[in-house]
Amino acid sequence: MSDHEFGPLLLAGHWREGSESATTAVENPADESVIARVSVASVTDVETAVVEAHRAQSAWASTPTVERAAVLYRLAELIERDRER
């Protein structure tokens, strides 16, 4: 197994433990080896994430298009940089 272990969940912009403290294995579909373990979100965790996403959406929608594009281009750069990680 890989040494990738991810404990907390990112909820409402903050890293915190899931309300159930459970984890699950992430498998490589090519060989079914476990490549990481990640936190499992409960129904409450998901509901919190959805409520906070709705709140954040209005701020994002009011951000000028040029600024939103810059954020998305930066995200693409980071994904590209870390894709083999």
C-alpha positions, -999 to +999 in steps of 0.1 A: +000+000+000+011+036-007+019+058+023-009+082+012-032+087+041-057+116+042-074+121+075-095+152+076-122+164+053-123+199+038-156+213+049-166+249+047-130+259+039-116+242+070-099+209+075-117+188+101-123+152+110-154+136+095-182+131+120-179+093+118-140+090+118-141+062+093-117+057+063-119+037+031-093+024+007-087+039-027-077+012-052-058+014-084-082+000-110-054-014-131-041-038-104-065-033-074-036-023-051-045+001-024-030+035-032-044+056-004-069+057+025-093+086+027-119+098+052-155+088+047-180+117+048-212+111+067-246+123+055-242+152+079-208+160+065-222+160+029-251+182+039-227+207+055-206+207+024-237+214+002-249+242+024-215+259+024-211+254-013-244+272-019-232+301+003-198+303-015-215+302-050-229+337-047-195+351-039-180+332-068-207+343-092-201+380-083-163+376-089-153+392-122-149+367-150-112+376-155-105+368-118-124+335-120-105+326-151-072+333-133-082+311-104-091+282-128-059+286-148-039+284-116-058+253-105-050+237-139-013+246-135-013+229-100-030+198-113-006+195-142+024+201-118+012+174-094-003+148-118+024+123-113+026+127-076 
